[in-house]
Amino acid sequence: MCLRRPFAAVCLAAASFAALACKDTASPASTLPLKNLQDLAAQLDTIHAGLSTPQLKSFSAMALPMLAAGFDIHHFDSTFLGKTVEWNSLARSVFLTTRPGTSSQALRVTLYALDNTGLPSPGKTEIGYAYLQFLNEHTGGRADSTYLRVTLFDDRQPSGAVVADWMVWRLPADVACGQCATISAGINPIAPGGRFISLTIPYKIPVGGDGAFAGTSSGAGFGFVHSATLPGPMSTAATAGWAFSWQGDSIRTNSGPLHPSAGVLAGATDVLINGVQVATVSRTATGAAARNGTVTITNPTDRRVLERLFEIPADIADNIEWPTFVIFFCGC
């Protein structure tokens, strides 16, 4: 505190400098026309955490190697039950083995930490496992009413906690539809304060075409709808978007082509609030950026919300729909 008049000018100058310094270091004002933005950011963080666990990412990474080895719904039979799928880091492929304690009613898939290529790291650090239970024409079912259940476990947690569980079943054969099925998924909380997330995802793969997914979901306090397309004979890219209402405002995203890059889907998506585009979010393997036209959005909460709006539908497409698409139907 300044008490003596000779120092008044000095005090005034110091106060002015401090005010300018605070102004220069303060966060830029928010540009998103949404209420309670911090609350929305927290809700989106919760959903993203549940849909992007290391176990989900690892199972997605194992899908194509499993397909290449013939470990898919078309080939599953009773000889797979009680066996374990493991990763060969030299051949960069999978193989079947037998491990004590594996259920005789399921196929076990070992899950690993991934490296920057999006595949299991050379050290093969195990982070959990998946149990696959199935019914098809090789195990007493009908060819037109096939079923698969996938349960992911994190064996680093006490008692090997379940982090995700989903079922997919094919509807009876419909020539006009091609391949039709429904995914019913549940994502469990992975930390105190987490939320359950449920998803119902019907999808269609036209004869000779690409897979189209359109689902309804709920979790972290609100419901949402999402849609995606995945690579197939007609396209090498995916798309992913979603829509929901937040405290009276509608939020929707529409992506352009998305391609896998180092374990994530990379590309760009437009974000619309109440029908008006407010940002474009771009993601690469090294990070994300948000812009409104040519202006980079730098407010931390705005960026956090916008990046999550990109990531969550991409998580659903990449970590749940993609491995199901690959293993349950060879549509890629």
Helices and strands as residue ranges (DSSP letters): G 5-7, H 8-25, H 37-51, H 54-68, G 78-80, E 84-88, E 93-97, E 107-112, E 126-135, E 147-154, E 161-170, E 179-187, E 197-205, E 212-219, E 222-229, E 239-246, E 249-255, E 259-261, E 264-273, E 276-284, E 287-292, E 295-296, H 300-316, I 317-321, H 322-328
